[in-house]
């Protein structure tokens, strides 16, 4: 490990200063020009493990603003997979009706600096990620994406994946962090002061060397915090693009040990156990897409990721879907802490006797879908615009049936048992046009009844009984508890953007950050027409109004 050379910063969301070294990051600052003076850096958008990402003004473009990704010098010495796959994507989507939903590298150039030679990628400016938007709405407004909008943008992503798979390309990292909202036309043509009115002034702090080290041209004079997304929330279009193809691969060329890095709670079983069993393929994308579809619709992840624990995430997967097939079951060594050999949870008293602070409970996929919006803590949410609805609004029973059926077919353990992307895009959930139902947030709540196994069709799902309530965060380290409702950390409401673009090195804050163009999702802090609600739901809604 290298000896620290710089004083730690008080800023949030800043790259590791120790990476400003020969072979590391290029020192960029607000006002710098790159690409022979063509691109002027206006603001910071984010960073990843091998790059920093900036908002820049393109002096040759009428559209003005672009995203500029500057790779570390070491990562620029070999053609990165992202650039190689981009060439294939340009061919695949050259005449496609879905080309507007793919984030491609428009051009690239080389920049020389004190730390070496750096590849730079230029792309269209996009908005924040679906994940960042969900977090902003949940924490600040007690809102989530409207059901019709969630189905629309999920369909856009699914159709892009369909075209990728038809071209034998696997994305490899299909998470909501890599699905970016488009911005409306007004946000893409800003310049000068208007950028800072929208995103706030760059928040910066002087880079100070530790005693014994001198200021070196390898590092910028000031570190810059990632831009606050608050000002963009009213400029989001109801369209998304799929981005970050750094983990993507043409499956005809992929090595058998190809094992893309994705976040734990999206990892399919064949990737989790890939060191022993088989390569990744299109079916792996299907598992990840299912997790993304649920998160888009619910506003939170399907499997809790708060503690970033592989064992706890797979505990929740097993209590939802049952015993893993062999040899994966034997390969999951922590299984004895929670489960009998048939895959059912051990008695709570037995689990506590084994020293578990987290108690496994039998769950089901249907119960997780049923409880979208079923949380009294989200009552009173705000509606910011046409994209959102209060977080306590639930899907109708008809949509619960459809979404459960879709996800169940996508989340089968064995890759060969999952439906294909062509079957995904044809599923009726995407074109469902029924109304959502507001949760009753006072008085008695209906208790879900346990259900042993998932049905295998929409008809069977409609006839099955509900299962126990969705489990909450996995609070490992606390006294032995049964998990309850999802708890969200308190996040301070960001301050209004300053009127002038003057940097303020002393300002500290913790707003939601831009997550739109970062390396491999590393900068995660991380919004019709066939069916309508059932008569029972309409009667319940009337009763709720009468109770009020």
Secondary structure, DSSP 8 states (H G I E B T S, - for coil): -----B-----SS---GGG-STTS-----TT-EETTTTEEEEEEEEE-SSEEEEEEEETT-SS-EEEEEEE-HHHHSS--HHHHHHHHHHHHTTT-TTGGGB----EEEEEEETTEEEEEEEEE----BHHHHHHHIIIIISEEE-HHHHHHHHHHHHHHHHHHHHTTEE-S---GGGEEEEE-GGGGG--THHHHHHH----EEE--B-TT----TTS-SEEE---B-GGGGGGEEEEEEE---TT-EETTT--TT------GGG--HHHHTTTTS----HHHHHHHHHHHHHHHHHSS-SS--TT--HHHHHHHHHHHH----TTHHHH-GGGGGTB-TTS-B--HHHHHHTT-SEE-----HHHHHHTTT--GGGTT----STTEEETTEE--HHHHHHHHHHHHHH--SSGGGS--HHHHHT-GGGG-----EE---SS--------SS--SSHHHHHHS---S-------TTSSSEE--S-------------SS----TT------B--SS-GGGTT------S----HHHHHHHHHHHHH-
